[in-house]
Amino acid sequence: MFPIRDSIRSRTVPVVTRTLIVLNVIVFFYELLVGKEGLENLFYLFGVVPARLTHPGWAAHVGFPGGAFWTLLTYQFLHGGWLHIIANMWALWIFGDNVEDAMGHFRYAVFYIFCGVVAALTQTFIQSGSTVPSVGASGAIAGVLGAYLIFYPTAWVEVVFPIFFFPFFFELPAVLYLGFWFLTQVFSGTQSLARRGDASGIAFWAHVGGFAAGMLLCHAFKRKGRSRRDEFWAE
């Protein structure tokens, strides 16, 4: 199921959400310029490599520079391909503006980055020995989805689902759509552990960690003085 739009209208201009999208797109176009070898080096240098954080001796042996914890920020702006960045930025565009509206610009920016950090740490904790770099904004965006679920559970999300190559459009309550998405991440992450690795190349546990952080911490970042009527002002 791919989301098309939601029913909540933002009361403010989502400056931070738009800025994040622009920054991610700029970095992605830079990735297209560096070539295959340059891109691999970029991912290993600026992506989150769990073993680099948990086994500094190994990292030094293979020539990684020290102080790798800054990659918890930089990995959030790298993407592995067109589908990766389009899916992430589209989800951020749909759900980010409403969460930014509820939190305010500065708090939302801090919340977004923090959820991305928690997401990467979750993936690192679960697969501490992995030498595969994790890249992408999906962990931070998962935090946005978790906050959206708490703030707007009765909103409606229009989704498209292909049936025999024909697109089928329908609406789902946000609590059902996002709850189902979260459960699929937990299920897929559990399967990856059973396979002793993530053959899909998707950091499912980063999604789980980011989503959980978003749900648990969203009220701490919520803008003061918002009424229930403001939060659920829908089309």
N, C-alpha and C positions, 0 to 999 in steps of 0.2 A: 504494500500500500504506500503510495507516494502522496504526500500532502500537497494540496493546491492552494488553499487559503484557509483562514480562520474567520470567526464571526466577530472578533473583538476589534473595535476601532481605537487606535491610539489617540490620546488627547494631546500629545506633544510630538515634536519632530524627533525621530530616533537618531540623533546625531552620532552617538557612539556606535550603534549597530551599523550604520552606513559607513562610518570610518573604518570599522573592523573589516567589513566586506571589501572596501577599496584597498586596504593594506594587504589583505590576503590575495587579492587579484594581482596587485603589483608584484608581490613576491613570486606568485605562480608564473607570471610572464617572465620574470627573471630566470626561474628554473628552466623555462623553455630555451633560454639562450645559452646555458652552460654546457649542454651536451650530456650524453649518457654518463661518462666517467665523472664529469664535474658534478652532476646531480647526485650520484652515489656518494661522492665525498661530502657534498652539502648535507645529505641526510645523516651521514655518520657523524659529522661535526656538530650540526645544529639540531638533529633529532634526538629523542630520548632513547638511549641504548641502556636497558636495565643493568646489564653486567658492568657497564661503565660506572654506574652509580654504586653498585653493591660490591664490586670487586676491583678496587682501585689498582691493585697490583697487576691484574690482567690488562686494565686500561693502559697503564704505563708501559707494559710490555709490547702492546701493539701500536704504541705511539700516539694515543689520545692525549690531548692536553688536559691538565688538571682543572679542578673547579667546574665539574660538569653540571652542577646544579642549575646553572643559568640556562641549560637546554630545556628545563621545565617551562620556560617562557618561549624560547625560540621555536620549539617544535610545533607550537600552536599555529604558526603562520606558514607552515610547509604542507604541500599536498602532493599526493602520488600520481595524479593524473586528472584529466578533464572531468570524468565522472565523480571523482573524489571531491574536487573543489565545488563543482556545480551542486551536488547533493548537499554539501555542508552549508554553502552560502545561501541556498534556497531555504533550508530549514531555519537558518539564522534570520533571514529576511521575514519569514512568516511569523516566527514566535518571538524573536528578539525585541521587536519594537514595543510589544505589550509589557514585557518584563522590564525593559528600560523605563517605560512610562510609570510602572509601579514603584521602581526604585529611585529614579532620578539618574541623571547622566553619570556622575562621578561614582556613585555607589554601584551602579550597574557595571561600569568598567572594571572596578576592583573585583566585583563578584565574578564576572566572566573569567578574568585571568586566574583568580583563585580556584575556581572550579576546574580549569584546565590543568592547574598544578596538581590538585587532588587526584584528577583522573590519571595523570602520568604516574604519580606515586602509587596509585592502586595497581596499575598494570605492572609496575616495577616490583611491588611486593608479591604479586601473584606469580610472576614469571621472572624472578630475580636473576636467573642465569642466562636469560636470553641475550643474544648478541645482535638481534635484529632491531634496527631503529624504528621507533614509532613516530609518525608525523601526522599532522592534521589538527583541525579545529574541532573535531567531533566530540572530544572529551569536554571542552569548555561549553560547546553547544548543548551537550547532554545536560549540563548543569542548568542551562537556560530552560530546557524542556522540563526538568524537574521543578523549577520555580514556576513555570507556566501551569503545570499540573496543580500546584498548591494555590496559586492566585486565581486561576480561571478554570476550575474543574467543570463548570457547566457550559463553557464555550463549546462551539461546534467547529469541527475541522472537516473541510471537504477534501476527500481523497480520491485517487484514481487507482483502479485495480484492473490489470489486463486479464481478460478471460478469452482464451483462444485468440490472442492477438488483438482483441477488440477492447478499447478502454471503457471501463464501467465506472461511472462517477456516482459517489454517494457521500452522505455526511455521517460523522460519528461524534459522539460527545468526546471532548478532550480527555476526560478521565479514562475512557475506554481505549482511545487511540494511543495515548501516551503510556498507559498502563500495559497495553499489549506490547508496545515497542520495548519497554523496559524488561518485560518477562522474556522476550526473544533474545535480548542481550545476555541475560543471566543464563538462559538455556544454552546459547551458542558458546558463551564463555566456559560453561561447565563441560561442554563437549570438547572444547579445545584443550582443557586440562586432561581429559581422558585420552586424547591423542598425544599427550606430552608435548604440546606445542600448538601453535595457531597456524594451521596449514592455509587458512583463508587469507592470512595477511591482515586481518582486521583485529584491532585491539579492543575486544569486547569488554574486557574488565575495566578498561579506561572509561568506556561508556557507562558501565555500571557505577563506578566510583564517582564520575562527574554528575550523573543523574541523582544519586543518593545525596551528594554534597549540596546540589541545588535545592532538593526538597528540604533538607534539614536546616540549611543556612539562609534560605531566602527571606524569612521574616526578619532576620538580623540586619539585612540590607534594605528592607522595605522603607520607602519614603514615608515620613511621619505625616499624619493628618489625612491619609487617603480613606475615603468612605467606601463602604461596600457598593454603593450606587455607582461611584466612579469606576470601581474595578470591573464591574460587569456591564458597562455601557456598550452594548453590542448593536450591530447593524440589524 
